[in-house]
């Protein structure tokens, strides 16, 4: 994992954990890597991973079984998706609209390209397709 300077590392790690949950690499009630194991894998300080796990635990995305480690909450995928969706709609979408407006890209072209993207092998599967409007 390569980190960028625009966001705190523990938040980037939270994004990595969320990605694994959304891709179903880490299933509900499944054990996730220990603090030390994930720190070693990502080459970061274990305190940074612990800060990430504390954040995710406060958001009820993961839970701790004392003496056993951390596990994915049963509804973690829905929680991660809802948080990412809200962040995207509030922060990233306005910048996206600004860019496509400057470049003269219309919704018809975007719709066609989005349909192509969704049809491609390996495209992400939405947990809440009711939110999508194609």
N, C-alpha and C positions, 0 to 999 in steps of 0.2 A: 504494500500500500504506500502510495506517495502522498505526502501531506502538502497542503497549500498554506500560504501565509495569511489567507483572508479569513480564516476561521480557527477557533481554538482546537487543538489536537483532540481533546476529549470529546468535543462535539463531532469531529470527523470520525472518530472511532464509534461513536453512537450511531452515526450514519452507516458505517460498515456493519455493525451488529444488526441494525434495522434492515439493511439490504439482504443479509443472510436469512433473516426471519421472513421477509417478503418473498424471497426466492425459494422458501421452504427448505433451505439447507439446514436450518435449525428449527425443527418442528415444535409445536405446542407441547409443553411439559417435558421437552428434551433438555438434556444438560448442555450447557454451553461451555466453551473453554474457560479454565480457571483464570484468575487474574494474572498469575505468573505465566501461564502458557500463552495467553493472548499478548501479553507484554513482550514475551520473547519472539512470538511470531511477527508482531508489528514493529519490533525493535524500539519500544518506548519504555519509559519508566513504569513499573507496576502501579505506582500511585496515580498515574494518569488513567490507567485502565480502571482502577478502583473508583476514581471520580466519575468515569463513564458509567460504570455499573451502578453507582449510587444514584446518578441521574435517571437511568433507565428503571431502576427499582422504584423511585419516587413517581415515575410516570406509569407504573404498573405494567411495564413491558416485560420485565424479568422479575423473578423472585428468588429469595435465598432459602435454601434448606440447610439449616445450621449443621455444619460438619460434612455436608455433601457437596455444596457448591451452589452455583446459580443455574436457574432453569428458565426456559421461555414460558411466559404466562399463556394460559389457554387462549386468550383473545388478543395476544400481542400483535399479530399481523394487522388486525383491524385498527388497533391503537396507533401503530407505526404509520399505517397508510393515512389515517385521519390527520395525524400531525404533519406529515409531509404534504398532504393535500392543502391544508390550511396555510402552511409556510409558502408553498408554491403560489397559491392564489393571492396571498397578501404581498409577497416580496418579489417573486420571480416573474409572474405573469405581467405586471405593469411594465417591467423592463423589456420583456419579450414583445409586448404590443408596441412599445416605442420603437424598437428595432425594426419590426416588420412594416410599420408605418413609414419609417424613413426609407426603407428599401423598396417600398411599393409592392409588397407581397400581400396578396388577397387571401381571404378565407377559403375560396375555392381551391387554390393551389395548396394551401395548408391541409385542407381536408383530403385531397388526393394523396399527398405525401404521407399523411398520417395513416390513411388506409393501407398504403403500401408498406409502411413500417409495421403496422399491426399484423399484416399477412406474412411477414418475413419469418422464416424459421428462427426460433429462439427469442421471439419478441416477448416482452413481459406480459403476464396474464393479470388482468385487473381483478381485485377482490370485490370491488364495488362498481360493477359495470353500469349500475343505475345512475352513477354520477356522470357517465360519459354521454356526450351528445355528439353523434357523428353526422 
